[in-house]
Amino acid sequence: MSPYTPTLEEVLNDALRLSALDRIRLIEKVMAAFEQEVLEQNRTPLESWYGLVADLGSAPSAEDIDEVRREMWQNFPREDML
């Protein structure tokens, strides 16, 4: 036999029957538990970003970049623009 698990609506109804001070205390306890859960999740190591773009191949060399730059600027400014 499984243990009884109240629904969210039942928990909310019970919480609303508490005094205002007890509701604040309840919220503080729930937030502390939530904070602990979040902290535990953040402790898992992050995956390395190294190799994230490895499938794109090697980067262009400085010479390749210079060559493309020269090609782009060789006709600038064009005479028809002057």
HTML snippet that shows the backbone in 3Dmol.js (N, CA, C, O; Angstrom):
<script src="https://3Dmol.org/build/3Dmol-min.js"></script>
<div id="view" style="width:600px;height:400px;position:relative"></div>
<script>
const pdb = `
ATOM      1  N   MET A   1       0.847  -1.176   0.000  1.00  0.00           N
ATOM      2  CA  MET A   1       0.000   0.000   0.000  1.00  0.00           C
ATOM      3  C   MET A   1       0.894   1.241   0.000  1.00  0.00           C
ATOM      4  O   MET A   1       1.787   1.367   0.837  1.00  0.00           O
ATOM      5  N   SER A   2       0.651   2.154  -0.939  1.00  0.00           N
ATOM      6  CA  SER A   2       1.481   3.354  -1.043  1.00  0.00           C
ATOM      7  C   SER A   2       1.015   4.411  -0.041  1.00  0.00           C
ATOM      8  O   SER A   2      -0.162   4.473   0.313  1.00  0.00           O
ATOM      9  N   PRO A   3       1.969   5.247   0.413  1.00  0.00           N
ATOM     10  CA  PRO A   3       1.584   6.301   1.367  1.00  0.00           C
ATOM     11  C   PRO A   3       0.709   7.349   0.694  1.00  0.00           C
ATOM     12  O   PRO A   3       0.804   7.578  -0.512  1.00  0.00           O
ATOM     13  N   TYR A   4      -0.130   7.969   1.479  1.00  0.00           N
ATOM     14  CA  TYR A   4      -1.040   9.007   0.976  1.00  0.00           C
ATOM     15  C   TYR A   4      -0.249  10.252   0.590  1.00  0.00           C
ATOM     16  O   TYR A   4       0.578  10.731   1.366  1.00  0.00           O
ATOM     17  N   THR A   5      -0.497  10.765  -0.582  1.00  0.00           N
ATOM     18  CA  THR A   5       0.132  12.001  -1.046  1.00  0.00           C
ATOM     19  C   THR A   5      -0.969  13.017  -1.307  1.00  0.00           C
ATOM     20  O   THR A   5      -1.798  12.819  -2.195  1.00  0.00           O
ATOM     21  N   PRO A   6      -0.984  14.104  -0.542  1.00  0.00           N
ATOM     22  CA  PRO A   6      -2.042  15.099  -0.743  1.00  0.00           C
ATOM     23  C   PRO A   6      -1.860  15.829  -2.074  1.00  0.00           C
ATOM     24  O   PRO A   6      -0.752  15.942  -2.597  1.00  0.00           O
ATOM     25  N   THR A   7      -2.970  16.316  -2.599  1.00  0.00           N
ATOM     26  CA  THR A   7      -2.901  17.088  -3.834  1.00  0.00           C
ATOM     27  C   THR A   7      -2.468  18.514  -3.520  1.00  0.00           C
ATOM     28  O   THR A   7      -2.488  18.942  -2.366  1.00  0.00           O
ATOM     29  N   LEU A   8      -2.085  19.227  -4.539  1.00  0.00           N
ATOM     30  CA  LEU A   8      -1.687  20.626  -4.374  1.00  0.00           C
ATOM     31  C   LEU A   8      -2.842  21.438  -3.785  1.00  0.00           C
ATOM     32  O   LEU A   8      -2.633  22.296  -2.927  1.00  0.00           O
ATOM     33  N   GLU A   9      -4.036  21.165  -4.245  1.00  0.00           N
ATOM     34  CA  GLU A   9      -5.218  21.897  -3.755  1.00  0.00           C
ATOM     35  C   GLU A   9      -5.428  21.646  -2.261  1.00  0.00           C
ATOM     36  O   GLU A   9      -5.759  22.568  -1.516  1.00  0.00           O
ATOM     37  N   GLU A  10      -5.238  20.411  -1.828  1.00  0.00           N
ATOM     38  CA  GLU A  10      -5.394  20.088  -0.402  1.00  0.00           C
ATOM     39  C   GLU A  10      -4.325  20.788   0.435  1.00  0.00           C
ATOM     40  O   GLU A  10      -4.620  21.312   1.509  1.00  0.00           O
ATOM     41  N   VAL A  11      -3.101  20.795  -0.050  1.00  0.00           N
ATOM     42  CA  VAL A  11      -2.015  21.464   0.671  1.00  0.00           C
ATOM     43  C   VAL A  11      -2.286  22.960   0.749  1.00  0.00           C
ATOM     44  O   VAL A  11      -2.080  23.573   1.796  1.00  0.00           O
ATOM     45  N   LEU A  12      -2.747  23.551  -0.347  1.00  0.00           N
ATOM     46  CA  LEU A  12      -3.052  24.981  -0.367  1.00  0.00           C
ATOM     47  C   LEU A  12      -4.178  25.310   0.617  1.00  0.00           C
ATOM     48  O   LEU A  12      -4.097  26.291   1.356  1.00  0.00           O
ATOM     49  N   ASN A  13      -5.211  24.498   0.618  1.00  0.00           N
ATOM     50  CA  ASN A  13      -6.318  24.729   1.558  1.00  0.00           C
ATOM     51  C   ASN A  13      -5.841  24.653   2.999  1.00  0.00           C
ATOM     52  O   ASN A  13      -6.243  25.465   3.831  1.00  0.00           O
ATOM     53  N   ASP A  14      -4.978  23.674   3.300  1.00  0.00           N
ATOM     54  CA  ASP A  14      -4.439  23.558   4.662  1.00  0.00           C
ATOM     55  C   ASP A  14      -3.574  24.775   4.989  1.00  0.00           C
ATOM     56  O   ASP A  14      -3.644  25.302   6.099  1.00  0.00           O
ATOM     57  N   ALA A  15      -2.771  25.218   4.045  1.00  0.00           N
ATOM     58  CA  ALA A  15      -1.889  26.365   4.284  1.00  0.00           C
ATOM     59  C   ALA A  15      -2.694  27.633   4.525  1.00  0.00           C
ATOM     60  O   ALA A  15      -2.305  28.462   5.347  1.00  0.00           O
ATOM     61  N   LEU A  16      -3.807  27.795   3.823  1.00  0.00           N
ATOM     62  CA  LEU A  16      -4.623  28.996   3.995  1.00  0.00           C
ATOM     63  C   LEU A  16      -5.345  29.026   5.334  1.00  0.00           C
ATOM     64  O   LEU A  16      -5.805  30.084   5.765  1.00  0.00           O
ATOM     65  N   ARG A  17      -5.452  27.874   5.999  1.00  0.00           N
ATOM     66  CA  ARG A  17      -6.067  27.820   7.321  1.00  0.00           C
ATOM     67  C   ARG A  17      -5.087  28.244   8.416  1.00  0.00           C
ATOM     68  O   ARG A  17      -5.490  28.477   9.555  1.00  0.00           O
ATOM     69  N   LEU A  18      -3.807  28.343   8.074  1.00  0.00           N
ATOM     70  CA  LEU A  18      -2.794  28.756   9.047  1.00  0.00           C
ATOM     71  C   LEU A  18      -2.894  30.253   9.312  1.00  0.00           C
ATOM     72  O   LEU A  18      -3.481  31.003   8.533  1.00  0.00           O
ATOM     73  N   SER A  19      -2.309  30.663  10.421  1.00  0.00           N
ATOM     74  CA  SER A  19      -2.244  32.100  10.693  1.00  0.00           C
ATOM     75  C   SER A  19      -1.262  32.739   9.711  1.00  0.00           C
ATOM     76  O   SER A  19      -0.462  32.047   9.083  1.00  0.00           O
ATOM     77  N   ALA A  20      -1.330  34.046   9.587  1.00  0.00           N
ATOM     78  CA  ALA A  20      -0.442  34.754   8.659  1.00  0.00           C
ATOM     79  C   ALA A  20       1.027  34.498   9.002  1.00  0.00           C
ATOM     80  O   ALA A  20       1.848  34.299   8.106  1.00  0.00           O
ATOM     81  N   LEU A  21       1.353  34.503  10.278  1.00  0.00           N
ATOM     82  CA  LEU A  21       2.733  34.265  10.704  1.00  0.00           C
ATOM     83  C   LEU A  21       3.179  32.847  10.354  1.00  0.00           C
ATOM     84  O   LEU A  21       4.306  32.645   9.904  1.00  0.00           O
ATOM     85  N   ASP A  22       2.309  31.877  10.555  1.00  0.00           N
ATOM     86  CA  ASP A  22       2.652  30.498  10.216  1.00  0.00           C
ATOM     87  C   ASP A  22       2.789  30.311   8.702  1.00  0.00           C
ATOM     88  O   ASP A  22       3.614  29.518   8.249  1.00  0.00           O
ATOM     89  N   ARG A  23       1.988  31.035   7.925  1.00  0.00           N
ATOM     90  CA  ARG A  23       2.142  30.962   6.460  1.00  0.00           C
ATOM     91  C   ARG A  23       3.496  31.511   6.035  1.00  0.00           C
ATOM     92  O   ARG A  23       4.138  30.968   5.135  1.00  0.00           O
ATOM     93  N   ILE A  24       3.929  32.590   6.685  1.00  0.00           N
ATOM     94  CA  ILE A  24       5.259  33.146   6.386  1.00  0.00           C
ATOM     95  C   ILE A  24       6.329  32.125   6.736  1.00  0.00           C
ATOM     96  O   ILE A  24       7.273  31.929   5.971  1.00  0.00           O
ATOM     97  N   ARG A  25       6.193  31.476   7.882  1.00  0.00           N
ATOM     98  CA  ARG A  25       7.165  30.450   8.282  1.00  0.00           C
ATOM     99  C   ARG A  25       7.164  29.284   7.304  1.00  0.00           C
ATOM    100  O   ARG A  25       8.219  28.740   6.980  1.00  0.00           O
ATOM    101  N   LEU A  26       5.987  28.903   6.836  1.00  0.00           N
ATOM    102  CA  LEU A  26       5.883  27.826   5.850  1.00  0.00           C
ATOM    103  C   LEU A  26       6.607  28.208   4.568  1.00  0.00           C
ATOM    104  O   LEU A  26       7.362  27.411   4.013  1.00  0.00           O
ATOM    105  N   ILE A  27       6.376  29.424   4.101  1.00  0.00           N
ATOM    106  CA  ILE A  27       7.036  29.893   2.881  1.00  0.00           C
ATOM    107  C   ILE A  27       8.546  29.899   3.058  1.00  0.00           C
ATOM    108  O   ILE A  27       9.275  29.501   2.149  1.00  0.00           O
ATOM    109  N   GLU A  28       9.024  30.345   4.215  1.00  0.00           N
ATOM    110  CA  GLU A  28      10.465  30.348   4.480  1.00  0.00           C
ATOM    111  C   GLU A  28      11.045  28.943   4.424  1.00  0.00           C
ATOM    112  O   GLU A  28      12.118  28.737   3.858  1.00  0.00           O
ATOM    113  N   LYS A  29      10.347  27.982   5.003  1.00  0.00           N
ATOM    114  CA  LYS A  29      10.837  26.603   4.997  1.00  0.00           C
ATOM    115  C   LYS A  29      10.814  26.005   3.596  1.00  0.00           C
ATOM    116  O   LYS A  29      11.741  25.300   3.197  1.00  0.00           O
ATOM    117  N   VAL A  30       9.753  26.290   2.857  1.00  0.00           N
ATOM    118  CA  VAL A  30       9.676  25.777   1.484  1.00  0.00           C
ATOM    119  C   VAL A  30      10.781  26.391   0.630  1.00  0.00           C
ATOM    120  O   VAL A  30      11.418  25.691  -0.157  1.00  0.00           O
ATOM    121  N   MET A  31      11.011  27.690   0.779  1.00  0.00           N
ATOM    122  CA  MET A  31      12.061  28.360   0.002  1.00  0.00           C
ATOM    123  C   MET A  31      13.445  27.836   0.372  1.00  0.00           C
ATOM    124  O   MET A  31      14.299  27.692  -0.502  1.00  0.00           O
ATOM    125  N   ALA A  32      13.681  27.550   1.645  1.00  0.00           N
ATOM    126  CA  ALA A  32      14.971  26.996   2.071  1.00  0.00           C
ATOM    127  C   ALA A  32      15.189  25.624   1.446  1.00  0.00           C
ATOM    128  O   ALA A  32      16.291  25.312   0.994  1.00  0.00           O
ATOM    129  N   ALA A  33      14.142  24.808   1.421  1.00  0.00           N
ATOM    130  CA  ALA A  33      14.253  23.488   0.802  1.00  0.00           C
ATOM    131  C   ALA A  33      14.484  23.621  -0.699  1.00  0.00           C
ATOM    132  O   ALA A  33      15.281  22.882  -1.277  1.00  0.00           O
ATOM    133  N   PHE A  34      13.787  24.563  -1.329  1.00  0.00           N
ATOM    134  CA  PHE A  34      13.946  24.801  -2.763  1.00  0.00           C
ATOM    135  C   PHE A  34      15.357  25.287  -3.073  1.00  0.00           C
ATOM    136  O   PHE A  34      15.975  24.846  -4.043  1.00  0.00           O
ATOM    137  N   GLU A  35      15.864  26.202  -2.238  1.00  0.00           N
ATOM    138  CA  GLU A  35      17.219  26.719  -2.430  1.00  0.00           C
ATOM    139  C   GLU A  35      18.237  25.587  -2.341  1.00  0.00           C
ATOM    140  O   GLU A  35      19.167  25.521  -3.145  1.00  0.00           O
ATOM    141  N   GLN A  36      18.065  24.700  -1.370  1.00  0.00           N
ATOM    142  CA  GLN A  36      18.978  23.576  -1.217  1.00  0.00           C
ATOM    143  C   GLN A  36      18.941  22.676  -2.450  1.00  0.00           C
ATOM    144  O   GLN A  36      19.981  22.208  -2.915  1.00  0.00           O
ATOM    145  N   GLU A  37      17.753  22.439  -2.969  1.00  0.00           N
ATOM    146  CA  GLU A  37      17.606  21.608  -4.167  1.00  0.00           C
ATOM    147  C   GLU A  37      18.307  22.247  -5.362  1.00  0.00           C
ATOM    148  O   GLU A  37      18.982  21.560  -6.128  1.00  0.00           O
ATOM    149  N   VAL A  38      18.150  23.550  -5.520  1.00  0.00           N
ATOM    150  CA  VAL A  38      18.794  24.256  -6.627  1.00  0.00           C
ATOM    151  C   VAL A  38      20.310  24.215  -6.485  1.00  0.00           C
ATOM    152  O   VAL A  38      21.026  24.011  -7.465  1.00  0.00           O
ATOM    153  N   LEU A  39      20.795  24.410  -5.262  1.00  0.00           N
ATOM    154  CA  LEU A  39      22.241  24.367  -5.032  1.00  0.00           C
ATOM    155  C   LEU A  39      22.811  22.997  -5.358  1.00  0.00           C
ATOM    156  O   LEU A  39      23.900  22.894  -5.923  1.00  0.00           O
ATOM    157  N   GLU A  40      22.087  21.950  -5.009  1.00  0.00           N
ATOM    158  CA  GLU A  40      22.549  20.595  -5.305  1.00  0.00           C
ATOM    159  C   GLU A  40      22.575  20.345  -6.802  1.00  0.00           C
ATOM    160  O   GLU A  40      23.481  19.674  -7.294  1.00  0.00           O
ATOM    161  N   GLN A  41      21.604  20.867  -7.535  1.00  0.00           N
ATOM    162  CA  GLN A  41      21.577  20.702  -8.984  1.00  0.00           C
ATOM    163  C   GLN A  41      22.734  21.448  -9.635  1.00  0.00           C
ATOM    164  O   GLN A  41      23.288  20.983 -10.631  1.00  0.00           O
ATOM    165  N   ASN A  42      23.103  22.598  -9.084  1.00  0.00           N
ATOM    166  CA  ASN A  42      24.181  23.392  -9.661  1.00  0.00           C
ATOM    167  C   ASN A  42      25.560  22.811  -9.366  1.00  0.00           C
ATOM    168  O   ASN A  42      26.553  23.254  -9.944  1.00  0.00           O
ATOM    169  N   ARG A  43      25.632  21.841  -8.490  1.00  0.00           N
ATOM    170  CA  ARG A  43      26.919  21.237  -8.166  1.00  0.00           C
ATOM    171  C   ARG A  43      27.387  20.263  -9.235  1.00  0.00           C
ATOM    172  O   ARG A  43      28.559  19.890  -9.263  1.00  0.00           O
ATOM    173  N   THR A  44      26.488  19.851 -10.109  1.00  0.00           N
ATOM    174  CA  THR A  44      26.902  18.934 -11.162  1.00  0.00           C
ATOM    175  C   THR A  44      27.838  19.679 -12.105  1.00  0.00           C
ATOM    176  O   THR A  44      27.561  20.815 -12.488  1.00  0.00           O
ATOM    177  N   PRO A  45      28.937  19.045 -12.478  1.00  0.00           N
ATOM    178  CA  PRO A  45      29.907  19.743 -13.327  1.00  0.00           C
ATOM    179  C   PRO A  45      29.309  20.067 -14.695  1.00  0.00           C
ATOM    180  O   PRO A  45      28.540  19.291 -15.264  1.00  0.00           O
ATOM    181  N   LEU A  46      29.682  21.213 -15.190  1.00  0.00           N
ATOM    182  CA  LEU A  46      29.211  21.624 -16.505  1.00  0.00           C
ATOM    183  C   LEU A  46      30.013  20.910 -17.582  1.00  0.00           C
ATOM    184  O   LEU A  46      31.184  20.583 -17.391  1.00  0.00           O
ATOM    185  N   GLU A  47      29.370  20.676 -18.703  1.00  0.00           N
ATOM    186  CA  GLU A  47      30.079  20.065 -19.808  1.00  0.00           C
ATOM    187  C   GLU A  47      31.045  21.086 -20.398  1.00  0.00           C
ATOM    188  O   GLU A  47      30.765  22.284 -20.437  1.00  0.00           O
ATOM    189  N   SER A  48      32.159  20.594 -20.845  1.00  0.00           N
ATOM    190  CA  SER A  48      33.170  21.471 -21.424  1.00  0.00           C
ATOM    191  C   SER A  48      32.692  22.006 -22.765  1.00  0.00           C
ATOM    192  O   SER A  48      32.059  21.289 -23.540  1.00  0.00           O
ATOM    193  N   TRP A  49      32.995  23.253 -23.027  1.00  0.00           N
ATOM    194  CA  TRP A  49      32.656  23.848 -24.314  1.00  0.00           C
ATOM    195  C   TRP A  49      33.743  23.567 -25.332  1.00  0.00           C
ATOM    196  O   TRP A  49      33.603  23.893 -26.511  1.00  0.00           O
ATOM    197  N   TYR A  50      34.830  22.959 -24.870  1.00  0.00           N
ATOM    198  CA  TYR A  50      35.915  22.620 -25.775  1.00  0.00           C
ATOM    199  C   TYR A  50      35.385  21.630 -26.804  1.00  0.00           C
ATOM    200  O   TYR A  50      34.783  20.617 -26.447  1.00  0.00           O
ATOM    201  N   GLY A  51      35.599  21.911 -28.027  1.00  0.00           N
ATOM    202  CA  GLY A  51      35.137  21.029 -29.084  1.00  0.00           C
ATOM    203  C   GLY A  51      33.720  21.303 -29.527  1.00  0.00           C
ATOM    204  O   GLY A  51      33.182  20.564 -30.351  1.00  0.00           O
ATOM    205  N   LEU A  52      33.095  22.356 -28.999  1.00  0.00           N
ATOM    206  CA  LEU A  52      31.719  22.667 -29.347  1.00  0.00           C
ATOM    207  C   LEU A  52      31.562  22.925 -30.848  1.00  0.00           C
ATOM    208  O   LEU A  52      30.543  22.577 -31.445  1.00  0.00           O
ATOM    209  N   VAL A  53      32.581  23.536 -31.444  1.00  0.00           N
ATOM    210  CA  VAL A  53      32.533  23.843 -32.880  1.00  0.00           C
ATOM    211  C   VAL A  53      33.515  22.986 -33.664  1.00  0.00           C
ATOM    212  O   VAL A  53      33.901  23.341 -34.778  1.00  0.00           O
ATOM    213  N   ALA A  54      33.919  21.865 -33.092  1.00  0.00           N
ATOM    214  CA  ALA A  54      34.904  21.004 -33.743  1.00  0.00           C
ATOM    215  C   ALA A  54      34.401  20.496 -35.091  1.00  0.00           C
ATOM    216  O   ALA A  54      35.202  20.271 -35.999  1.00  0.00           O
ATOM    217  N   ASP A  55      33.099  20.314 -35.235  1.00  0.00           N
ATOM    218  CA  ASP A  55      32.557  19.800 -36.489  1.00  0.00           C
ATOM    219  C   ASP A  55      32.641  20.820 -37.622  1.00  0.00           C
ATOM    220  O   ASP A  55      32.385  20.478 -38.776  1.00  0.00           O
ATOM    221  N   LEU A  56      32.996  22.067 -37.310  1.00  0.00           N
ATOM    222  CA  LEU A  56      33.111  23.093 -38.345  1.00  0.00           C
ATOM    223  C   LEU A  56      34.465  23.071 -39.032  1.00  0.00           C
ATOM    224  O   LEU A  56      34.674  23.801 -40.000  1.00  0.00           O
ATOM    225  N   GLY A  57      35.377  22.259 -38.558  1.00  0.00           N
ATOM    226  CA  GLY A  57      36.703  22.166 -39.166  1.00  0.00           C
ATOM    227  C   GLY A  57      37.641  23.205 -38.583  1.00  0.00           C
ATOM    228  O   GLY A  57      37.323  23.880 -37.604  1.00  0.00           O
ATOM    229  N   SER A  58      38.787  23.314 -39.199  1.00  0.00           N
ATOM    230  CA  SER A  58      39.791  24.237 -38.669  1.00  0.00           C
ATOM    231  C   SER A  58      39.454  25.680 -39.046  1.00  0.00           C
ATOM    232  O   SER A  58      38.759  25.938 -40.028  1.00  0.00           O
ATOM    233  N   ALA A  59      39.952  26.587 -38.262  1.00  0.00           N
ATOM    234  CA  ALA A  59      39.728  28.012 -38.506  1.00  0.00           C
ATOM    235  C   ALA A  59      40.605  28.468 -39.673  1.00  0.00           C
ATOM    236  O   ALA A  59      41.656  27.879 -39.925  1.00  0.00           O
ATOM    237  N   PRO A  60      40.180  29.510 -40.382  1.00  0.00           N
ATOM    238  CA  PRO A  60      41.021  30.012 -41.474  1.00  0.00           C
ATOM    239  C   PRO A  60      42.308  30.599 -40.912  1.00  0.00           C
ATOM    240  O   PRO A  60      42.329  31.162 -39.817  1.00  0.00           O
ATOM    241  N   SER A  61      43.368  30.455 -41.677  1.00  0.00           N
ATOM    242  CA  SER A  61      44.658  30.985 -41.237  1.00  0.00           C
ATOM    243  C   SER A  61      44.678  32.501 -41.415  1.00  0.00           C
ATOM    244  O   SER A  61      43.827  33.074 -42.096  1.00  0.00           O
ATOM    245  N   ALA A  62      45.645  33.121 -40.803  1.00  0.00           N
ATOM    246  CA  ALA A  62      45.796  34.569 -40.944  1.00  0.00           C
ATOM    247  C   ALA A  62      46.037  34.946 -42.400  1.00  0.00           C
ATOM    248  O   ALA A  62      45.555  35.979 -42.865  1.00  0.00           O
ATOM    249  N   GLU A  63      46.773  34.120 -43.110  1.00  0.00           N
ATOM    250  CA  GLU A  63      47.027  34.385 -44.533  1.00  0.00           C
ATOM    251  C   GLU A  63      45.739  34.330 -45.336  1.00  0.00           C
ATOM    252  O   GLU A  63      45.514  35.171 -46.206  1.00  0.00           O
ATOM    253  N   ASP A  64      44.876  33.332 -45.049  1.00  0.00           N
ATOM    254  CA  ASP A  64      43.591  33.230 -45.756  1.00  0.00           C
ATOM    255  C   ASP A  64      42.729  34.456 -45.491  1.00  0.00           C
ATOM    256  O   ASP A  64      42.096  34.983 -46.406  1.00  0.00           O
ATOM    257  N   ILE A  65      42.703  34.903 -44.265  1.00  0.00           N
ATOM    258  CA  ILE A  65      41.906  36.085 -43.917  1.00  0.00           C
ATOM    259  C   ILE A  65      42.447  37.311 -44.644  1.00  0.00           C
ATOM    260  O   ILE A  65      41.673  38.094 -45.195  1.00  0.00           O
ATOM    261  N   ASP A  66      43.777  37.485 -44.652  1.00  0.00           N
ATOM    262  CA  ASP A  66      44.379  38.621 -45.357  1.00  0.00           C
ATOM    263  C   ASP A  66      44.063  38.588 -46.845  1.00  0.00           C
ATOM    264  O   ASP A  66      43.787  39.629 -47.442  1.00  0.00           O
ATOM    265  N   GLU A  67      44.099  37.408 -47.450  1.00  0.00           N
ATOM    266  CA  GLU A  67      43.817  37.287 -48.884  1.00  0.00           C
ATOM    267  C   GLU A  67      42.374  37.675 -49.195  1.00  0.00           C
ATOM    268  O   GLU A  67      42.121  38.406 -50.153  1.00  0.00           O
ATOM    269  N   VAL A  68      41.433  37.193 -48.398  1.00  0.00           N
ATOM    270  CA  VAL A  68      40.026  37.524 -48.621  1.00  0.00           C
ATOM    271  C   VAL A  68      39.795  39.019 -48.393  1.00  0.00           C
ATOM    272  O   VAL A  68      39.021  39.650 -49.112  1.00  0.00           O
ATOM    273  N   ARG A  69      40.458  39.567 -47.408  1.00  0.00           N
ATOM    274  CA  ARG A  69      40.323  40.993 -47.120  1.00  0.00           C
ATOM    275  C   ARG A  69      40.818  41.819 -48.306  1.00  0.00           C
ATOM    276  O   ARG A  69      40.178  42.794 -48.699  1.00  0.00           O
ATOM    277  N   ARG A  70      41.963  41.425 -48.874  1.00  0.00           N
ATOM    278  CA  ARG A  70      42.491  42.140 -50.056  1.00  0.00           C
ATOM    279  C   ARG A  70      41.517  42.055 -51.225  1.00  0.00           C
ATOM    280  O   ARG A  70      41.285  43.045 -51.917  1.00  0.00           O
ATOM    281  N   GLU A  71      40.945  40.864 -51.446  1.00  0.00           N
ATOM    282  CA  GLU A  71      39.987  40.694 -52.546  1.00  0.00           C
ATOM    283  C   GLU A  71      38.760  41.581 -52.346  1.00  0.00           C
ATOM    284  O   GLU A  71      38.254  42.169 -53.302  1.00  0.00           O
ATOM    285  N   MET A  72      38.289  41.677 -51.120  1.00  0.00           N
ATOM    286  CA  MET A  72      37.096  42.473 -50.843  1.00  0.00           C
ATOM    287  C   MET A  72      37.346  43.964 -51.064  1.00  0.00           C
ATOM    288  O   MET A  72      36.467  44.674 -51.552  1.00  0.00           O
ATOM    289  N   TRP A  73      38.530  44.434 -50.712  1.00  0.00           N
ATOM    290  CA  TRP A  73      38.812  45.856 -50.755  1.00  0.00           C
ATOM    291  C   TRP A  73      39.516  46.305 -52.038  1.00  0.00           C
ATOM    292  O   TRP A  73      39.785  47.496 -52.191  1.00  0.00           O
ATOM    293  N   GLN A  74      39.817  45.405 -52.950  1.00  0.00           N
ATOM    294  CA  GLN A  74      40.609  45.796 -54.120  1.00  0.00           C
ATOM    295  C   GLN A  74      39.889  46.792 -55.024  1.00  0.00           C
ATOM    296  O   GLN A  74      40.554  47.590 -55.684  1.00  0.00           O
ATOM    297  N   ASN A  75      38.579  46.779 -55.079  1.00  0.00           N
ATOM    298  CA  ASN A  75      37.838  47.708 -55.942  1.00  0.00           C
ATOM    299  C   ASN A  75      37.185  48.834 -55.148  1.00  0.00           C
ATOM    300  O   ASN A  75      36.263  49.480 -55.647  1.00  0.00           O
ATOM    301  N   PHE A  76      37.629  49.075 -53.964  1.00  0.00           N
ATOM    302  CA  PHE A  76      37.023  50.126 -53.154  1.00  0.00           C
ATOM    303  C   PHE A  76      37.946  51.317 -53.090  1.00  0.00           C
ATOM    304  O   PHE A  76      39.145  51.095 -52.916  1.00  0.00           O
ATOM    305  N   PRO A  77      37.538  52.490 -53.205  1.00  0.00           N
ATOM    306  CA  PRO A  77      36.204  52.899 -53.639  1.00  0.00           C
ATOM    307  C   PRO A  77      36.082  52.770 -55.144  1.00  0.00           C
ATOM    308  O   PRO A  77      37.027  53.016 -55.894  1.00  0.00           O
ATOM    309  N   ARG A  78      34.913  52.386 -55.552  1.00  0.00           N
ATOM    310  CA  ARG A  78      34.680  52.269 -57.000  1.00  0.00           C
ATOM    311  C   ARG A  78      34.559  53.661 -57.580  1.00  0.00           C
ATOM    312  O   ARG A  78      34.090  54.592 -56.926  1.00  0.00           O
ATOM    313  N   GLU A  79      34.993  53.781 -58.827  1.00  0.00           N
ATOM    314  CA  GLU A  79      34.975  55.096 -59.476  1.00  0.00           C
ATOM    315  C   GLU A  79      33.546  55.600 -59.724  1.00  0.00           C
ATOM    316  O   GLU A  79      33.302  56.806 -59.703  1.00  0.00           O
ATOM    317  N   ASP A  80      32.620  54.693 -59.953  1.00  0.00           N
ATOM    318  CA  ASP A  80      31.242  55.127 -60.206  1.00  0.00           C
ATOM    319  C   ASP A  80      30.558  55.658 -58.963  1.00  0.00           C
ATOM    320  O   ASP A  80      29.472  56.232 -59.050  1.00  0.00           O
ATOM    321  N   MET A  81      31.180  55.475 -57.806  1.00  0.00           N
ATOM    322  CA  MET A  81      30.604  55.994 -56.566  1.00  0.00           C
ATOM    323  C   MET A  81      31.127  57.378 -56.233  1.00  0.00           C
ATOM    324  O   MET A  81      30.591  58.042 -55.346  1.00  0.00           O
ATOM    325  N   LEU A  82      32.149  57.819 -56.918  1.00  0.00           N
ATOM    326  CA  LEU A  82      32.743  59.117 -56.615  1.00  0.00           C
ATOM    327  C   LEU A  82      32.076  60.240 -57.298  1.00  0.00           C
ATOM    328  O   LEU A  82      32.477  61.392 -57.129  1.00  0.00           O
TER     329      LEU A  82
END
`;
const viewer = $3Dmol.createViewer("view");
viewer.addModel(pdb, "pdb");
viewer.setStyle({}, {cartoon: {color: "spectrum"}});
viewer.zoomTo();
viewer.render();
</script>
